[in-house]
Amino acid sequence: MGRKLRPVTSQSLEHHALAALAGAGAGAVNAIAGGGTLISFPVLVGLGVGKVAANVTNTVALCPGYFGGAVAQRAELAKVTDRIARLGVAAGLGGLTGSVLLLATGEAAFTKVVPWLILLACGLLGGQNRLRAALRIGQRDHTVSSPVGPMIAVFLAAIYGGYFGAGLSIMLLAVLGLAFADPLPRLNALKQVLSLIINVVAAIFFATSGKVQWTLAAVMAPASLLGGLAGGKLVGHIKPSVLRAVVVTYGTVLAFWYLLR
């Protein structure tokens, strides 16, 4: 139990096995309840990866999971193709802005804000159902008359997504729920493809940063896809509220541990 892991530079089989498990867990949690980054990010940090490098590697590694989710919901996406291009541009620009901000501010600044970002993600995740009910997401008979408002809101949420990303899906769902009167499955599908765009743009930028732990990302990526597929099949058997409570509790403890270190 108390045995210390070797530095990540050793590229040990143990590190890669743990990273793969973390990727699978993140993919499954994202599919069932959201908040998968709260699983995979701290595992990478625990393996000795710096916090910025862990965040960058995590972003690259979890892209296949978002892609799988978008493909699975392609029937709903076909009904909102007019919004995908417009909001996708805002999402991509925001994701790029957030990723540039992450690398520009560096390790020290990111280390200071990580606990607060985790607490924000936990708050969003824990209050997800209340937020949906309060905003009547997928229920209200309304839509915005101008596309500018939703584009600005998506852009701002995407900056957060490019910078850290935990809780991004809930932010996007809230934004889309305020802007459009579509039913929840359609809003979820649109949220999924916007999340994919944000993460892919950020991952492309991060790929040239020298921060990505490529061998860890290589084992996490397929694992996250498989975890997402497995999570999708378990949706009917595991209560999202129970899993969400576990993730929020774990994330809150983790945040305070980072604060007190």
N, C-alpha and C positions, 0 to 999 in steps of 0.2 A: 504493500500500500504506500508507504512513505518513499518508495524508490523514485529518484529524480530522473526524468527523461533526459536523454542526450540532446545536445543542441540540434536544431533543425538542419543545420548544415551537414550533419552526418548522413542525411537521407536514409534513415533506418526504415526497415520494413514496418517496425512498430509505429512510427510516425505516420506512415502512409495508410496503414490499416485504420488507425484512429481517425485520420482525416477523411477517409472514405466513409466510415461509420457516421461521422459528423455531417458529411454531405448528404448521406441517405436520410438521416434524421431530420435535417433541415428541409429537404424536399418533401418528406412525409408531413411534417408539421405545417409547412406552407400550404399543402394541399388540403389539410383538414381544418386548420384553425388560423394559420398565419403566424408570423413571428419566428420563422426558421433561422433567420440570421442570429437570433439570440442563442441558438444552439451551436452553430458552426463557428461563429466569430471567436467566442471565448476558448473553444477547443484549439483553434489555431494559435491564439495567444499563449495558451497553456503549453503548446508544443515548442515554444521559444521563438515564434515569429513576432516581429515588432508589430505594434498595433496598426500602424498605417499599412504595412505589408500584409497583415492578416485581413484587413478590410478590403484591400485591393484584390488579394487572392480569392477571398470569399465572393466578391462581386463577379469575377471572371468565372468561378466554379459553379455558381448557381444559375447562370444564364440558361443552360439546357432545361432546368426545371420550369422556368418561366415560358420557354418555348413550348414544352409539352403541354402546359396549361392552356396556352393560347390555341394550340392545334385542337385540343380537346373541346374547346368552346367555339370552334369556327362557324358553327351553324348560327349562333347568336351574333357573331362578328359580322356576318354577311348582311345583317340588318342595320349596321351602323357604319358602313364603309365611308359614308360622307364625312363622318367625324374623325375617323382614324387618321387620315392624312393631315387634317388641320391640327388636331390635338397632338398627333405624333411629332410634328415639327416642334411644338412647344415642349413636349416631353424630352425630345432629343437635345434641344438647346439647354434645357434645365439640367439634364443629366450631365452634359459636358461641363456646364458651369460648376456644378457641385464637385465633379471629379478634379477639375483644375484647382478649385478652392482647397480641396483636401491635400493635394501635393504641394500647393503654394504655402499653406500654413504650417505644414510639417508635423513631425512626431510629437513635439512637446505640446502644441496647441490641441492636437487631436486627443492626446492622452488626458488632457484636462477636461475636455467636453464629453468624452465617451460615457462616463457614468450618467451624465444628464441626458444624453441621447438615448441611452438604454432605459432610463426612467420614463422618458417621453414615449418611447416605443411600448413600454409596459402599460402606461396609462392609456394609450390608444387601443392596445390589444384588450386590456381588461374592460374598457368602456365601450367596446365595439358595438355590442347589441344596443346599449342605451343611446349611443350616438346615432345608430341607424334609426331607432325609434323616434328620437328627438327630431331628427331631420326628415323623418318619414321617407327614407331612401327607398326608391322603387314603388312608392305608394301615391305620391302627390301628383295631381293633374296640373303640371306646369312645365314650362320650358323657357329658357332665356331667349330674348329677342336678338341679342348681339352675341357673336362668337368670341368677342374680345375678352370678356370676363372669364369664361372657362379656360381660355388659352393662358391668361395671366396666372390663374390659380393653379393650373397644371404645371406651368413653368416653375412656380415657386415650390410646389411639392416635389418636383423633379430635382431641384437643386439639393434638397434634403436627401433624395434618393441617390444622387450621384456622390454625395458626401459620405453618407452612412447607410441608410436604406431600411433599417429595421422599422417596421410600422408603416412603410411607404404605401402598401396596398390599402391600408385603412384610411390614410390621408387622401389617396386618390378616390376611393369610394365615396368619401364624404364630399369631396369637390364635385364629383360627377352627380351625386344624389341631389346636390343643391341646384345644379344646372339643368338637369334633364329629368323628365318624368317617366323614363323607361322602367320596365320591371327589373327587379334585382338581378336575375340571371344575365340580362343584357348588359347591365352596368358592371357586373363582375367580369364579363368577357372583355369589355372595353378597358376596364382597369387592368386586366391581365396583359393585354397587348401593349398598353402604355408602360407598364412595369417592365416588360420585355425590352421595349425600345430604350428606356432609361438605362437599364443595366447593360445592354449591348453597346450603346454609345460610350458609357463609362468604361466598360471592359476594353473596348478598342483603344481608348485613350490610355488606359492603365497598361496595356500590353507593351507600350514603348517606354514605360517609366523605369524599368529595371527593378520594380518592387514585387512583381508577381513571382510567387514560389511555384514555378511551372509544374514540377512533378507532383506537388500536393494538389494543385488545381486539376491536373490530369486524372487523378484518381477520384477526386470529389465530383467532377462534372458528370460522368456517367452514373455515379452513385446517387447524385441529387435527382437525376432524371428517373432512375428506378424507384427512388424513395417517393417521388411525386406520383408515379403511377400506382405504387402500392398504397399510398395515402388516399388516392382517389377511390380505390376499391374499399378502403376501410371507413370511408366517410359515414356510411350507414350503420357501422358497428361501434364506432367510438364517438361519444358525445363531444362535439367541438368545445362546448363550454368547460368540460372537465379538463381537456388537454390545454385549453387556453389558460385556465387557472393555474395549472402546473407550470406552464411556460412563464406566466407573469410572476409567480412566486419565485421561481428560479432566477429570472431576470432581475427582480428587485434585490434579491440577496447578492447577486453578482455585482450590481451597480454600487451597492453600499460597500462591498468588499473592495472594489476599485477605488472608491472614495477614501477609504480608511487606510489604504496601503501607503 
